[in-house]
């Protein structure tokens, strides 16, 4: 199989995979090429894939996304129905959990204000609330949630969750069903959104859910932008009905310079970095390797197709 690699880590991926899977060819994608009749598999970060790229690969049979999210591929009308799409899930727990902890520490401690004071050489002693004794509600009992929960308990937090799959989980004091989401967030100091984005989770953090949160509670969204009603969130932030928010994902990315969320005093904006790490390629490639091992004794239909 001719397996094309593309993106920031493409050369590293191709070089390391070629040493173990010499039966395949490992070219790098050439953006200057107008046509690639040889490409049968494409290994790439999903958001980098465009309909134009697909049109230049007429023999394409398989796309492996080096991300969990493949939203753009599922909805891409120009992607032939016979092309299998696999993803890279189960690796993002450490980095997303660490970002969630960082944001939960930074919001109540007003860390952006402390950094601004440093820039201005201003000595201002701001109260420093503890995570210990606080309750975090994790919306979406995903694999990432399973990594985040014990880290929260290590800080002395009580962890509750919202899930349509589980009624109990290790490190969770309680699991609520989705229909009781408002009850779940009502007793939380932090609400961390980790649920995958689907039609069923569109604006799951709605005006009603935000209204159910305490005025001292914070929202942290490191999942998908569509899970949160941004207009409703902005309204609640301005009204002071919640204490603040930390957001890593947005309905428009990059977040436009003129977007009001940039200027909200109780908001921390991060540029969709939740899944990133300094060892991302090393984390991601083993999943693709397992697929290649599967192909040594099976055909492409044995792969876990995200489009089926």
C-alpha positions as CSV (number, residue, x, y, z in Angstrom):
1,X,0.0,0.0,0.0
2,X,1.2,3.5,-0.8
3,X,0.7,5.4,2.5
4,X,1.0,9.2,2.2
5,X,1.9,11.2,5.4
6,X,1.2,14.9,5.7
7,X,1.5,17.6,8.3
8,X,4.0,18.9,10.9
9,X,5.2,15.4,12.0
10,X,4.9,13.7,8.6
11,X,8.6,13.1,8.0
12,X,9.0,11.7,11.6
13,X,6.0,9.4,11.2
14,X,7.0,8.1,7.7
15,X,10.6,7.5,8.8
16,X,9.6,5.6,12.0
17,X,6.9,3.6,10.3
18,X,9.0,2.6,7.3
19,X,11.5,0.8,9.5
20,X,8.8,-1.5,10.8
21,X,6.5,-1.8,7.9
22,X,8.8,-2.0,4.9
23,X,6.2,-3.7,2.8
24,X,4.5,-0.3,2.3
25,X,5.7,2.8,0.6
26,X,5.9,6.0,2.7
27,X,5.9,9.2,0.5
28,X,5.2,12.6,1.9
29,X,2.4,14.7,0.5
30,X,3.5,17.3,-2.0
31,X,1.2,20.3,-2.0
32,X,2.6,21.3,-5.3
33,X,1.4,18.1,-7.0
34,X,-1.8,18.4,-9.0
35,X,-2.5,14.7,-8.9
36,X,-1.4,11.6,-7.0
37,X,-2.6,8.4,-8.6
38,X,-0.6,6.3,-6.2
39,X,-1.9,7.4,-2.8
40,X,-4.1,4.7,-1.2
41,X,-3.9,5.7,2.4
42,X,-3.5,9.2,4.0
43,X,-2.2,9.8,7.5
44,X,-2.8,13.3,8.6
45,X,-4.3,15.6,11.3
46,X,-8.0,15.6,10.3
47,X,-8.6,19.4,10.1
48,X,-5.8,19.7,7.4
49,X,-7.8,17.5,5.0
50,X,-9.7,19.5,2.3
51,X,-11.9,18.4,-0.6
52,X,-9.2,19.5,-2.9
53,X,-6.7,17.1,-1.4
54,X,-9.3,14.3,-1.8
55,X,-9.9,15.1,-5.4
56,X,-6.2,14.7,-6.1
57,X,-6.1,11.2,-4.7
58,X,-8.4,9.1,-7.0
59,X,-7.1,5.7,-5.6
60,X,-7.6,6.7,-1.9
61,X,-9.1,3.9,0.2
62,X,-8.3,4.8,3.8
63,X,-7.7,8.0,5.8
64,X,-6.2,7.7,9.3
65,X,-6.7,10.8,11.3
66,X,-4.1,11.6,13.9
67,X,-6.9,13.1,16.0
68,X,-10.0,11.9,17.8
69,X,-12.3,14.3,16.1
70,X,-13.1,13.6,12.4
71,X,-16.2,15.9,12.2
72,X,-15.0,17.5,9.0
73,X,-14.5,14.1,7.3
74,X,-17.9,12.7,8.4
75,X,-19.6,15.7,6.8
76,X,-17.4,16.0,3.7
77,X,-19.6,15.4,0.7
78,X,-16.6,15.1,-1.6
79,X,-15.2,12.2,0.3
80,X,-16.2,9.0,-1.5
81,X,-18.4,6.7,0.6
82,X,-16.0,3.7,0.1
83,X,-13.1,5.5,1.8
84,X,-12.6,4.1,5.3
85,X,-11.9,6.7,8.1
86,X,-10.1,5.7,11.3
87,X,-9.1,8.0,14.1
88,X,-6.7,8.3,17.0
89,X,-8.7,8.0,20.3
90,X,-7.7,7.1,23.8
91,X,-4.4,9.1,23.9
92,X,-5.5,12.5,24.9
93,X,-6.2,11.9,28.6
94,X,-2.9,13.2,30.0
95,X,-2.8,16.5,28.1
96,X,-6.5,17.3,28.3
97,X,-6.6,16.5,32.0
98,X,-3.6,18.7,32.7
99,X,-5.1,21.6,30.8
100,X,-8.4,21.1,32.7
101,X,-6.5,21.2,36.0
102,X,-4.5,24.3,34.9
103,X,-7.7,26.1,34.0
104,X,-9.5,25.1,37.2
105,X,-6.5,26.4,39.2
106,X,-6.2,29.6,37.1
107,X,-9.9,30.8,37.1
108,X,-10.6,31.3,40.8
109,X,-7.0,32.4,41.5
110,X,-7.4,35.0,38.7
111,X,-4.0,34.0,37.3
112,X,-4.3,36.1,34.1
113,X,-4.7,39.2,36.4
114,X,-1.6,38.1,38.4
115,X,0.4,37.9,35.1
116,X,-1.0,41.3,34.0
117,X,0.1,42.7,37.3
118,X,3.6,41.3,36.7
119,X,3.7,43.1,33.4
120,X,2.8,46.4,35.1
121,X,5.1,45.7,38.1
122,X,2.0,46.0,40.4
123,X,2.0,44.3,43.8
124,X,-1.6,43.1,44.4
125,X,-2.3,40.2,46.8
126,X,-5.4,38.4,45.4
127,X,-7.2,35.7,47.4
128,X,-6.2,32.2,46.4
129,X,-9.1,29.7,46.6
130,X,-8.3,26.0,46.8
131,X,-9.5,23.2,44.7
132,X,-9.5,21.0,47.8
133,X,-13.1,20.6,49.0
134,X,-14.6,21.7,45.7
135,X,-16.9,19.7,43.4
136,X,-16.3,19.2,39.7
137,X,-19.0,18.0,37.3
138,X,-17.5,16.3,34.3
139,X,-20.0,16.3,31.4
140,X,-19.3,13.2,29.3
141,X,-17.8,10.1,30.9
142,X,-15.2,9.7,28.1
143,X,-11.8,8.1,28.2
144,X,-10.4,11.5,29.0
145,X,-12.8,11.8,32.0
146,X,-11.4,8.6,33.3
147,X,-8.0,10.1,33.4
148,X,-9.1,13.5,34.7
149,X,-11.2,12.2,37.6
150,X,-8.4,10.6,39.7
151,X,-6.3,13.8,39.2
152,X,-9.2,15.8,40.6
153,X,-9.5,13.6,43.6
154,X,-5.8,13.9,44.2
155,X,-6.5,17.6,44.7
156,X,-9.1,16.8,47.2
157,X,-12.1,17.4,44.9
158,X,-15.4,15.6,44.7
159,X,-16.1,14.3,41.2
160,X,-19.5,13.8,39.8
161,X,-20.3,12.9,36.1
162,X,-23.0,13.0,33.5
163,X,-23.2,9.9,31.2
164,X,-25.7,8.0,29.2
165,X,-23.5,4.9,29.2
166,X,-22.5,4.4,32.9
167,X,-24.2,4.5,36.2
168,X,-21.0,4.3,38.3
169,X,-17.3,4.7,37.6
170,X,-14.1,4.7,39.7
171,X,-13.2,8.0,41.2
172,X,-16.7,9.4,40.6
173,X,-18.9,10.0,43.7
174,X,-22.0,10.0,41.5
175,X,-23.1,9.6,37.9
176,X,-26.1,11.5,36.6
177,X,-28.1,10.6,33.5
178,X,-28.2,13.3,30.8
179,X,-31.8,14.2,31.6
180,X,-30.6,15.3,35.1
181,X,-27.8,17.5,33.8
182,X,-29.2,20.6,35.5
183,X,-29.2,18.8,38.8
184,X,-25.6,17.7,38.2
185,X,-24.3,21.1,37.5
186,X,-26.3,22.8,40.2
187,X,-24.1,21.5,43.0
188,X,-20.8,21.9,41.2
189,X,-18.0,24.5,41.6
190,X,-16.6,23.6,38.2
191,X,-18.3,22.1,35.1
192,X,-15.9,20.5,32.7
193,X,-17.2,19.6,29.2
194,X,-15.7,16.5,27.8
195,X,-18.5,15.0,25.8
196,X,-18.0,14.2,22.1
197,X,-19.9,16.5,19.7
198,X,-22.9,14.8,18.1
199,X,-26.4,16.0,17.1
200,X,-27.5,14.8,20.6
201,X,-24.9,16.9,22.4
202,X,-25.4,20.1,20.3
203,X,-25.7,23.0,22.9
204,X,-25.9,20.4,25.7
205,X,-24.6,23.3,27.8
206,X,-27.7,25.4,27.1
207,X,-29.2,28.5,28.6
208,X,-31.2,26.3,31.0
209,X,-28.0,24.4,32.1
210,X,-26.1,27.7,32.6
211,X,-29.0,29.0,34.6
212,X,-28.8,25.9,36.9
213,X,-25.2,26.6,37.7
214,X,-24.2,28.5,40.9
215,X,-23.2,32.1,40.5
216,X,-19.8,31.1,42.0
217,X,-19.3,28.2,39.5
218,X,-16.9,28.1,36.5
219,X,-17.4,26.5,33.1
220,X,-14.5,24.8,31.3
221,X,-15.0,23.6,27.7
222,X,-12.2,21.5,26.3
223,X,-14.5,19.3,24.2
224,X,-16.1,20.8,21.1
225,X,-17.5,24.3,20.6
226,X,-20.9,23.0,19.5
227,X,-21.4,21.5,22.9
228,X,-21.9,25.0,24.4
229,X,-24.4,27.7,23.4
230,X,-21.8,30.5,23.1
231,X,-24.5,33.3,22.9
232,X,-26.1,32.0,26.1
233,X,-22.7,31.7,27.8
234,X,-21.8,35.3,26.9
235,X,-25.1,36.5,28.3
236,X,-24.6,34.7,31.6
237,X,-21.0,35.9,31.9
238,X,-22.1,39.5,31.4
239,X,-25.0,39.1,33.9
240,X,-22.6,37.5,36.5
241,X,-24.9,34.5,36.9
242,X,-21.8,32.3,36.6
243,X,-18.3,33.2,37.9
244,X,-16.4,32.7,34.7
245,X,-15.3,30.3,31.9
246,X,-12.2,28.8,30.3
247,X,-12.7,28.0,26.7
248,X,-10.4,26.0,24.4
249,X,-12.8,25.6,21.4
250,X,-15.0,28.0,19.5
251,X,-17.6,28.1,16.8
252,X,-15.2,30.1,14.6
253,X,-11.5,29.3,14.8
254,X,-9.2,31.1,15.0
255,X,-11.4,33.2,17.3
256,X,-11.8,36.5,15.4
257,X,-10.0,39.5,16.9
258,X,-13.2,41.4,17.4
259,X,-15.0,38.6,19.2
260,X,-16.4,39.7,22.6
261,X,-15.0,36.7,24.4
262,X,-11.5,38.1,24.1
263,X,-12.5,41.0,26.3
264,X,-14.6,39.3,29.0
265,X,-12.8,39.8,32.3
266,X,-13.6,36.4,33.7
267,X,-12.8,34.3,30.6
268,X,-9.6,32.5,29.8
269,X,-9.2,31.8,26.1
270,X,-6.8,29.1,24.9
271,X,-6.3,28.4,21.2
272,X,-7.6,24.8,20.8
273,X,-4.5,23.3,22.5
274,X,-6.2,20.7,24.7
275,X,-5.1,17.7,22.6
276,X,-1.6,18.9,22.0
277,X,1.5,17.6,23.7
278,X,5.3,17.6,23.2
279,X,5.2,13.8,22.5
280,X,2.1,13.8,20.3
281,X,3.5,11.7,17.5
282,X,4.8,9.1,19.9
283,X,1.4,8.9,21.5
284,X,-0.6,8.7,18.2
285,X,1.4,6.4,16.0
286,X,1.0,3.2,18.0
287,X,-2.7,3.2,17.1
288,X,-2.0,3.4,13.4
289,X,0.6,0.7,13.8
290,X,-2.0,-1.6,15.3
291,X,-4.2,-1.0,12.2
292,X,-1.3,-1.9,10.0
293,X,-0.7,-5.1,11.9
294,X,-4.4,-6.0,11.4
295,X,-4.0,-5.5,7.7
296,X,-1.2,-8.1,7.5
297,X,-3.9,-10.8,8.0
298,X,-7.1,-9.0,7.1
299,X,-8.4,-6.5,4.5
300,X,-9.5,-2.9,5.1
301,X,-13.0,-3.9,6.2
302,X,-11.4,-5.1,9.5
303,X,-10.6,-1.6,10.5
304,X,-12.9,0.4,12.9
305,X,-14.5,2.7,10.3
306,X,-15.8,6.0,11.9
307,X,-18.2,6.4,9.0
308,X,-20.0,3.1,9.4
